[in-house]
Amino acid sequence: MKNIFSILAIAVLAFTITSCQKVRTTNDILTVNETYEAQINNNASYTFHLPNNEFVITEDALNAEISIIDTENNIYSYTPTEGFVGSEVIKLSTINSTGFCGTADVNNTRCGSDKREQKTLYYYTINLTVNNVSK
């Protein structure tokens, strides 16, 4: 009977350790795909706040006077060319952003203090409509 309890205890412990390791393996990749809809007037600018400074423009606006990422402040900015009215599609993504196992676990109780990197790839699509404003 003691052997059965010992084997059961070892099995539960092994499962717990294995589960924690799966969460923090370096091969895990989290992908975040998000689409945003926005409207501005043709005499205005649009800004979009990014979660980090690792973003690049993968598909740029075709009718932009300004379309740029400010990596110091983590902001994408767009200003339409004068007189443009219509739709734009802007795609922003990260090459390689990293997070850690248990980042929400401030006390490191979930997986211990050995934090291994988890890759997070962000893909943002901004569907922007530029409306005409009469002077």
PyMOL commands that set and color helices and strands:
alter all, ss='L'
color gray80, all
select helices_A, chain A and resi 2-23
alter helices_A, ss='H'
color red, helices_A
select strands_A, chain A and resi 29-41+46-49+55-59+64-70+75-80+86-94+97-100+117-131
alter strands_A, ss='S'
color yellow, strands_A
deselect
rebuild
show_as cartoon
